[in-house]
Amino acid sequence: MVEAQLDIAEVAERSGLAPSALRFYESRGLIASAGRNGLRRTYRPDVLDRLGLIACARGAGFTIAEIATFVLARPTDVELRARMADKARAIDDDIARLVRMRDGLRHASTCTHAPLVACPDFTRAFKGS
């Protein structure tokens, strides 16, 4: 059975990316077109999963070059795996910082101290930042 192909316009619509971004990602090896329908690129439906991974990685602060290296990673890429572990630790640090910020803001939204920054509970949320 032939797998249905998605036109570049449909991929753009579903992913929220401009067709130019899809062509750019393709030029960097992050995604691959499955062929053409006339002059338009077509993609397999699983390209949407790859684009989700790319969006998540971009949101976590990865560069296009970093993403390109880890989408091609093999179990034998020891140096790359070490960089990925370092990045995971940095993301853990970011998460901890953001949780402290969230907790401080939640407290500040109901705190009666004047000024708010003088509140010991508010300032405690940012210790260790």
Backbone torsions as a table, in degrees:
resi	resn	phi	psi	omega
1	MET	NA	136.7	-179.0
2	VAL	-82.1	129.3	178.8
3	GLU	-74.5	136.5	178.9
4	ALA	-65.5	136.9	177.9
5	GLN	-99.9	149.6	176.6
6	LEU	-105.1	131.1	175.9
7	ASP	-68.6	151.2	-179.0
8	ILE	-55.9	-35.6	179.3
9	ALA	-66.3	-38.5	179.2
10	GLU	-68.7	-40.9	177.1
11	VAL	-62.9	-42.5	179.0
12	ALA	-60.8	-44.9	-179.1
13	GLU	-64.3	-47.2	-177.7
14	ARG	-67.7	-33.6	-176.7
15	SER	-90.7	-18.1	-176.5
16	GLY	79.6	11.8	179.6
17	LEU	-103.0	152.0	175.2
18	ALA	-73.8	148.6	175.3
19	PRO	-53.6	-33.8	178.6
20	SER	-64.1	-34.6	177.2
21	ALA	-66.9	-39.7	177.6
22	LEU	-63.1	-43.1	178.2
23	ARG	-64.6	-38.0	177.6
24	PHE	-63.5	-47.5	178.6
25	TYR	-59.9	-38.0	178.0
26	GLU	-65.5	-41.8	-179.6
27	SER	-65.1	-23.8	179.3
28	ARG	-93.8	0.8	177.2
29	GLY	81.9	12.2	-179.1
30	LEU	-79.4	-32.4	176.4
31	ILE	-135.9	165.5	178.5
32	ALA	-134.9	136.8	175.0
33	SER	-77.9	153.7	-179.3
34	ALA	-92.5	-10.3	-178.3
35	GLY	155.7	-154.2	-179.4
36	ARG	-137.6	150.5	171.7
37	ASN	-120.8	94.7	-170.2
38	GLY	71.2	-123.8	179.6
39	LEU	-95.0	-4.4	-174.4
40	ARG	-96.3	137.2	176.0
41	ARG	-66.6	148.6	171.8
42	THR	-125.5	155.4	-177.1
43	TYR	-134.8	153.1	171.6
44	ARG	-72.6	151.9	-179.1
45	PRO	-57.4	-28.1	-178.8
46	ASP	-68.7	-7.2	175.8
47	VAL	-62.7	-27.9	179.6
48	LEU	-65.9	-36.0	175.3
49	ASP	-64.8	-43.4	178.8
50	ARG	-62.4	-41.5	179.2
51	LEU	-65.3	-33.7	174.6
52	GLY	-63.9	-42.4	176.3
53	LEU	-61.4	-44.9	179.9
54	ILE	-62.0	-44.8	-179.9
55	ALA	-62.1	-42.1	178.3
56	CYS	-62.9	-46.0	-179.7
57	ALA	-64.0	-41.2	178.0
58	ARG	-62.8	-41.9	178.7
59	GLY	-64.1	-26.6	178.9
60	ALA	-86.3	0.0	175.9
61	GLY	97.5	8.1	177.3
62	PHE	-74.8	143.9	174.8
63	THR	-83.3	164.5	176.2
64	ILE	-59.2	-41.1	179.8
65	ALA	-62.7	-41.9	178.3
66	GLU	-64.1	-42.9	179.3
67	ILE	-62.5	-41.9	-179.9
68	ALA	-60.5	-36.2	179.7
69	THR	-72.8	-39.6	-175.8
70	PHE	-83.7	-16.4	173.9
71	VAL	-74.3	-16.6	177.7
72	LEU	-104.8	4.3	-174.0
73	ALA	-62.5	145.8	176.6
74	ARG	-118.9	158.1	178.5
75	PRO	-56.9	-23.3	-178.9
76	THR	-85.2	-2.7	-179.1
77	ASP	-81.8	75.9	-173.4
78	VAL	-61.8	-46.9	-178.7
79	GLU	-62.0	-43.1	178.9
80	LEU	-63.6	-42.1	179.0
81	ARG	-61.8	-37.6	177.5
82	ALA	-64.8	-41.7	177.1
83	ARG	-64.2	-37.7	178.2
84	MET	-64.5	-41.0	178.1
85	ALA	-64.2	-40.7	176.4
86	ASP	-60.9	-42.9	-180.0
87	LYS	-65.1	-38.3	178.3
88	ALA	-62.2	-40.8	177.0
89	ARG	-64.5	-40.1	178.2
90	ALA	-64.2	-38.2	177.6
91	ILE	-66.1	-39.6	175.3
92	ASP	-57.9	-42.5	177.5
93	ASP	-62.3	-42.8	178.2
94	ASP	-62.3	-42.5	179.8
95	ILE	-62.1	-45.0	179.5
96	ALA	-60.9	-42.8	178.8
97	ARG	-63.2	-43.6	-179.7
98	LEU	-67.5	-36.1	176.4
99	VAL	-63.8	-43.4	176.9
100	ARG	-60.6	-43.2	179.2
101	MET	-62.1	-46.3	179.4
102	ARG	-59.1	-47.6	-178.5
103	ASP	-63.1	-40.8	177.5
104	GLY	-63.7	-42.2	179.4
105	LEU	-67.6	-38.8	176.6
106	ARG	-61.2	-44.1	178.4
107	HIS	-63.9	-46.4	-177.4
108	ALA	-60.7	-29.0	-178.1
109	SER	-67.3	-16.2	179.6
110	THR	-124.8	-0.1	-176.1
111	CYS	-72.1	146.7	-179.9
112	THR	-106.4	3.3	177.6
113	HIS	-65.6	145.2	175.1
114	ALA	-128.6	118.9	-6.9
115	PRO	-76.5	161.3	-177.7
116	LEU	-57.3	-37.2	-177.2
117	VAL	-67.6	-12.5	176.7
118	ALA	-84.2	-9.0	-179.1
119	CYS	-68.9	124.5	-179.1
120	PRO	-63.6	-33.9	178.5
121	ASP	-67.6	-38.2	178.5
122	PHE	-65.9	-48.6	-177.7
123	THR	-69.4	-30.1	178.4
124	ARG	-62.2	-32.9	-179.4
125	ALA	-62.4	-22.2	-175.7
126	PHE	-106.5	4.7	175.9
127	LYS	-65.0	137.1	178.2
128	GLY	83.9	7.7	178.7
129	SER	-68.5	NA	NA
